[in-house]
Amino acid sequence: NIMEMAKSEKLEAPGAEAISRHPVNMMDVVDEVISMTELAVDKSGRHLVPSAVALVNGMRTGELPLVLGDGYKITQLLYNLVTNAAKFTARGSVQVSAREDVESGMLHIDVTDTGKGISPEALARIFEPFQQEENKNSSGFQGIGLGLSVAMSIARLHGGELRVTSREDHGSTFTVVLPCDLGKRAALTLRLEDGTGATKSRAAKQVAAAAARAAPVGGVAPPAGLRPLVLAVDDDDITQEVLEQSLAADCRVVRAMSGEDAFAYLDSGKEFPSLMLLDVRMPGVTGFEVVREVRQKRGLSHMQLPVVMLSARAPQDETAQKAFESGATDYMSKPFSSATLRQRLNIIDKVRQEIRMAQIAAVERYAEEHRARLADAGKAVAAAEDDARLESIKRLEAERDEFKGRLEAKRREAAKAAADVEASMADRDRLQEELNNAEAKNKRQAAASSAQETASAPLLSHESAGVLSIGSLHSDLCVVESTVEFYKAEIQHRDRIVTSLRAQVDQKKTAAWLEHERAEALDRELRFMRQLGTRLEREHGRGAPANLFP
């Protein structure tokens, strides 16, 4: 197919295998090429041949000698010449004709167009890779200048040559000279066609399929080891094929056929490329606009995404200057060799690795300095923590001693209160006994007074002296009753005092118990702090633990 023509460079290398040679009917080949060119469209679906241009097959009658060669590659050669003529012809015709040279045993095939012609300066370099003329009439079909170079390579592989004659504003003629077998001749064979008129022959089907096929935008080849990923941004299939083959041994290549496709891939979340190869001249978003977007809007540095711009645009110095001003990491002019491209990419990767290693070394130095500062700070913090721990222990010991003193005072107060309760209860018991004695005495006196009154009643008129005794008894009885009431009131007062003292005792016992519990808690905390301090001093001394600042 068309993209495989880039492999011609390998076939021309010393020691390469020779191409296969079989009899080729050039009348069939030319007919197939004309049919495919009529059907050819670009990536946007526009026909390659303008409506004002007629494709003329001047080899449909008679017979021609058979050419010994690779029919597939010869078809590629003629397809390149015819499509190239159609792209640079705005009106008129593109005609293919042939003539045989009996003396040399060669077949001459002419592709003649009525286009604008080629300047003498361009003629001197027209068969060099990546060279092309500006084409104002067909800017949408611009390629990259590989077609004629590949056609020349195929002609030379067959032992022939490719020549060109041209006059500006009068058109051009490309002549392919191929060896032939004058003793074997063939006419145009019958062809089977489908509804569109497309050929069904093997060679035509292969070339037509290749012309219609486009690599899926943003497609990523399956990962292969740890090879870097290169994003190739170019609208030409042949350039993509060349880049992929040149880098196949060292890189994985992802194709993007336009600037928009490149942005879509960067935004897709797929594996981020290690490098971007970017064509300068593309339809739609140009290479300059792509690299400006990458640098200015997306903020990707040369370390994050190196961009190598490629261009055959003249003047090269001016194009390179504009590429670097836009943000390109490197620039290569077309044509370039695969070895030069790989060397450039290797240099960029080496520089990135050296910068990355320098950054890592700087980070490691800073980390080491930071660890040293942390270690010194850790020692100071550990010493301060030890001092604070000792101060805490001393404070807890002082609080514990204070609480123990208060606890002893509370215990003494509780003992004194208990003693007061005992004394008050003894006084109460004594008063109760005195009250009981007084009541008994009162009862005895009351009984004696009643008996005396009963016995002395008949003698009142005769013995007036007895009146004084009875009055005395009544007076004593009143005194006793008063004493009894006093003792009752005193006993009730003592009962209230005893109740109050008991409540105070209970309250002081509760307070003493709380103080005791707090003192016990302080004792436990003090023991824990001492044990912690002892363990830390035994294991690490007064410095920071070994794993405190890893």
Secondary structure, 3 states (H helix, E strand, C coil): CHHHHHHHHHHHCCCCCCCCCEEECHHHHHHHHHHHHHHCECCCCCECCCCCEEEEECCCCCEEEEEEECHHHHHHHHHHHHHHHHHCCCCEEEEEEEEEECCCCEEEEEEEECCCCCCHHHHCCCCCCCCCCCCHHHHHHCCCCCHHHHHHHHHHHCCCEEEEEEECCCEEEEEEEEEEEEEEEEECCCCCECCCCCECCHHHHHHHHHHHCCCCCCCCCCCCCCCCEEEEECCCHHHHHHHHHHHCCCCEEEEECCHHHHHHHHCCCCCCCCEEEEECCCCCCCHHHHHHHHHHHCCCCCCCCCEEEEECCCCHHHHHHHHHHHCCCEEEECCCCHHHHHHHHHHHHHHHHHHHHHHHHHHHHHHHHHHHHHHHHHHHHHHHHHHHHHHHHHHHHHHHHHHHHHHHHHHHHHHHHHHHHHHHHHHHHHHHHHHHHHHHHHHHHHHHHHHHHHHHHHHCCCCCCHHHHHHHHHHHHHHHHHHHHHHHHHHHHHHHHHHHHHHHHHHHHHHHHHHHHHHHHHHHHHHHHHHHHHHHHHHHCCCCCCCCCC
